[in-house]
Amino acid sequence: MAAKLWGGRFTGKTDPLMEAFNASIGFDRRLWEADIIGSQAYARALARADIISDRESDQIVDGLGKVADEWKEGRFEITPVDEDIHTANERRLTELIGPVAGKLHTGRSRNDQIATDMRIWLREEARLADRYLRQLISTAVERAAGEIDLLMPGYTHVQPAQPIRWSQWLLSYAWMWQRDTQRLSELSARANRLPLGSGALAGNPFPIDRAMLARDLDFDGFTPNSLDGVSDRDFVAESLFWATLTMVHLSRFAEDLILYSSREFGYVSLADAYSTGSSLMPQKKNPDSLELVRGKTGRVTGSLVAVLMMLKGLPSTYNKDLQEDKEPLFDAMETVSGALQIAAGVLSTLTVNAERLEAALVPEMLATDLAEYLVRKGVPFRETHHVAGEAVRLAEERGCPLSSLSLADLRTLHPAFAEDVHGVWSYEQSVERRDVEGGSSLRATQTQIKDLRAWLNEQPSCNQ
């Protein structure tokens, strides 16, 4: 059986329970590709520094390529001695090319190796997530453009408030997701710094060209302090915060659609592909896709909290506690990527019930417009707000819609009311009066669509 990478100082056997407790190969195996890419680059760096020969470097690089093929084809066999992905790959490399494999780890520690592997892995995951976010935003924007004439109630406190465009609701989430995309790009840029060359903590004792190594691995630069380089997990915490906030936005979106697809609202109908039935009640069509998005938000939030609590009490520099950063990160990135794709699928396939949207508009939602009518007559808003409230009360007492009050009724509340007050009772005009930038008028909504389309056509920095 192969010796442990760290076993020279020890003579006693490790408790089998400790072996299992210490091992991370069960979850860090997904870093196999990043680990091989980093190791191949490091072999080339060793050759440039004349630590190993070019021939030895080629042997190592080619051997690692064969190890990669085994992973890709599902032929790689993990053995009991493989406590982590680094051990597994180096053990297999040694079996393939012999003792020269032992030169690969010269000057390198698993401390700077794992920090590098995780950044390489995260970089690729961020690119995927960026693509899924943009697909979701694009879906929302194109639906907003195609259904721009639909009006619906806007809500505050889950109470009907004012008329808005269906497109305005869609775009409100598109802008949230745009911010998520921007945050992802920003954290990706900060994470794209190379820790390799930091050694265990004090730096590499051999003349490794870290700038060249960073370029070889497509990093934007290297970490400037070796102590920080091996222990920095800000990029993990930032990624988990990004994932958490993105999931929060998706959860809010899911909650709206869960309500809107209920029989009581009936605004939308979800496609069968994103719904399930009940094992007991044949009539049920459950929005399980959206409920799972909502439910998994708590899971991702828990991952963020777990990592922050793990980090908060660590002394410098590397501590084995940091092994606990991987499972939360892996799970959160996988969860958010899946949720983004599900959300895009739900949004692209749902059916909007225009009749139910229109039927949900009621005159009481125009009470603010009634107050604004008096403002345009020169009455102070604080007074008009009170007058409009009295009109609502009068309509409730009579059991009639607000729009059914006559001009004579309204004049008992304020003498400024005139014949043109009847123009207030138009939902379309109410929406069109909100013609400021960001508002719900046709022009303002079209501007948002134009701006988001232009932004989508820009090259995202985390994909460069």
FENSULGI-V963208 format. One record per helix or strand of 3 or more residues. SS is the DSSP state (H for helix, E for strand). FROM is the first residue (numbers start at 1). TO is the last residue. If there is no record, write none. Layout:
ss=SS from=FROM to=TO
ss=SS from=FROM to=TO
This chain:
ss=H from=7 to=9
ss=H from=16 to=22
ss=H from=25 to=48
ss=H from=54 to=72
ss=H from=85 to=97
ss=H from=99 to=103
ss=H from=110 to=146
ss=E from=151 to=156
ss=E from=159 to=165
ss=H from=166 to=191
ss=H from=210 to=216
ss=H from=226 to=231
ss=H from=234 to=260
ss=H from=272 to=274
ss=H from=288 to=311
ss=H from=320 to=349
ss=H from=354 to=359
ss=H from=363 to=375
ss=H from=381 to=398
ss=H from=402 to=404
ss=H from=407 to=411
ss=H from=419 to=424
ss=H from=427 to=433
ss=H from=442 to=456
ss=H from=461 to=463
